[in-house]
Amino acid sequence: MTKRKLINTAKKMVGEFTLSKSFLTAGSVAAALLTKSGNIYTGICIDLACGIGFCAEHSAIAEMLKNRETEIKMIVAVTKNKILPPCGRCREMMIQIDKKNQNTVVILSKKKQTKLSHLLPIKWY
C-alpha cells in the first residue's frame, strides 16, 4: 500500500452531511489506516455539540479494534482540500492502543510524513 493509495482511500470517505441540526455534522474529515497485517480501515468524524463527537481517526481505530487488530503501520486524515495531522487526543489514543504504534507512519502532506513518536515524544504514563 502506497501513501498515495491510503490518501485516496480516505478522500473517498469525505463528504460532510447534516445531522439533526444544521450545526451538527459528520464526514467533513475522513481517515484511513493501514495495519501491520495489511488491512485498511476507514472512519469519519462526527461534529456534535458539547464536545461529544469524535475524530475520524477514532472511527477508523474502532473499526480496526472490532477486527482484533491493534498495530497501525500508517495513518492519514483528510478533508476535501487538505491532509491533517492527528490531534493530541488521537496521538494519545494510538500510542495507548499499542505501544508499537510509536512507529506508525503519520502522513502529514503528500510529500511529508513522520513517525508518531516524533509527534508524541514524551509519554506521560
Backbone torsions as a table, in degrees:
resi	resn	phi	psi	omega
1	MET	NA	123.6	178.0
2	THR	-89.4	162.9	178.2
3	LYS	-58.5	-43.4	-179.1
4	ARG	-60.4	-42.3	179.3
5	LYS	-64.7	-38.9	179.2
6	LEU	-67.4	-40.8	175.7
7	ILE	-60.3	-46.3	-179.8
8	ASN	-64.6	-35.7	177.2
9	THR	-62.8	-43.8	177.9
10	ALA	-65.1	-43.0	-178.1
11	LYS	-60.3	-32.1	178.4
12	LYS	-64.2	-22.9	-177.2
13	MET	-88.5	-17.0	-177.8
14	VAL	-69.5	137.9	177.3
15	GLY	166.8	91.4	-175.0
16	GLU	-66.8	139.4	174.5
17	PHE	-141.1	154.5	-176.2
18	THR	-85.4	144.1	177.7
19	LEU	-100.7	-135.9	-172.8
20	SER	-70.3	-22.4	176.6
21	LYS	-132.4	157.1	-176.2
22	SER	-61.5	-26.9	-179.3
23	PHE	-92.1	1.1	176.5
24	LEU	-106.5	119.7	-172.8
25	THR	-136.6	171.2	174.1
26	ALA	-146.6	154.3	171.6
27	GLY	88.6	4.4	179.2
28	SER	-72.2	-22.3	175.2
29	VAL	-127.7	138.1	176.2
30	ALA	-128.0	153.8	178.5
31	ALA	-132.6	152.8	172.4
32	ALA	-137.6	139.8	176.9
33	LEU	-132.3	150.7	177.2
34	LEU	-113.3	127.6	180.0
35	THR	-88.6	167.9	177.8
36	LYS	-56.5	-35.8	-178.4
37	SER	-83.9	1.7	174.4
38	GLY	95.8	5.5	178.5
39	ASN	-86.6	149.6	178.9
40	ILE	-113.4	133.4	175.9
41	TYR	-127.3	143.6	-178.1
42	THR	-124.4	164.0	177.0
43	GLY	-161.3	164.0	175.8
44	ILE	-126.6	158.2	177.8
45	CYS	-80.7	159.0	172.3
46	ILE	-129.1	115.0	-178.2
47	ASP	-101.8	105.2	-177.4
48	LEU	-120.7	169.7	177.3
49	ALA	-71.5	158.3	173.9
50	CYS	65.3	18.0	176.5
51	GLY	70.5	18.8	-178.3
52	ILE	-92.2	2.5	175.0
53	GLY	-77.6	-170.0	177.3
54	PHE	-153.7	163.3	-176.8
55	CYS	-76.1	159.1	177.4
56	ALA	-61.6	-35.8	178.5
57	GLU	-61.9	-39.4	178.3
58	HIS	-59.4	-43.8	-179.3
59	SER	-63.2	-44.2	178.8
60	ALA	-66.0	-40.4	179.1
61	ILE	-65.2	-38.9	177.5
62	ALA	-61.8	-40.6	176.9
63	GLU	-61.8	-42.1	178.5
64	MET	-61.6	-46.0	-178.2
65	LEU	-65.3	-34.4	176.9
66	LYS	-59.3	-27.3	179.2
67	ASN	-97.5	15.9	173.5
68	ARG	61.1	34.5	173.7
69	GLU	-113.2	151.1	-179.6
70	THR	-132.1	-19.6	-173.4
71	GLU	-96.8	119.5	-178.3
72	ILE	-98.5	124.9	178.3
73	LYS	-84.6	-42.8	-176.9
74	MET	-151.4	146.8	-179.8
75	ILE	-145.2	149.7	176.0
76	VAL	-147.7	146.2	172.9
77	ALA	-125.4	138.5	-176.1
78	VAL	-138.1	154.5	166.1
79	THR	-109.0	-173.1	177.5
80	LYS	-59.0	-32.1	-172.7
81	ASN	-117.4	-10.6	-175.4
82	LYS	-154.1	168.2	175.0
83	ILE	-98.3	137.5	-178.0
84	LEU	-115.2	141.5	171.5
85	PRO	-75.1	153.9	178.2
86	PRO	-67.8	143.8	176.8
87	CYS	-71.1	172.9	-179.8
88	GLY	-59.9	-39.5	179.7
89	ARG	-62.8	-41.7	178.6
90	CYS	-67.2	-39.3	177.7
91	ARG	-60.8	-47.2	178.5
92	GLU	-61.8	-42.0	-179.1
93	MET	-59.1	-47.6	-177.3
94	MET	-60.7	-44.0	-176.8
95	ILE	-72.0	-32.2	179.0
96	GLN	-77.6	-25.4	176.3
97	ILE	-65.8	-43.6	-179.1
98	ASP	-157.0	123.1	-179.1
99	LYS	-59.5	-26.2	178.2
100	LYS	-66.1	-16.9	179.5
101	ASN	-69.2	-5.4	171.7
102	GLN	-60.7	-21.0	178.1
103	ASN	-93.2	2.1	178.7
104	THR	-58.4	133.7	174.1
105	VAL	-83.4	121.1	179.1
106	VAL	-104.4	119.6	179.2
107	ILE	-79.7	123.4	-178.0
108	LEU	-105.0	-24.6	176.7
109	SER	-164.3	177.3	179.5
110	LYS	-61.8	-25.2	-177.0
111	LYS	-112.0	-10.4	-174.2
112	LYS	-123.6	140.2	176.0
113	GLN	-148.9	161.6	177.8
114	THR	-153.4	168.2	176.0
115	LYS	-84.7	150.5	178.2
116	LEU	-56.6	-35.4	179.9
117	SER	-60.5	-25.0	177.5
118	HIS	-79.7	-25.8	178.4
119	LEU	-87.4	-19.7	-179.5
120	LEU	-137.4	70.3	-170.4
121	PRO	-73.2	-27.5	-175.8
122	ILE	-119.0	114.6	179.6
123	LYS	-81.7	142.2	-179.4
124	TRP	-96.9	-9.1	-177.3
125	TYR	-118.6	NA	NA
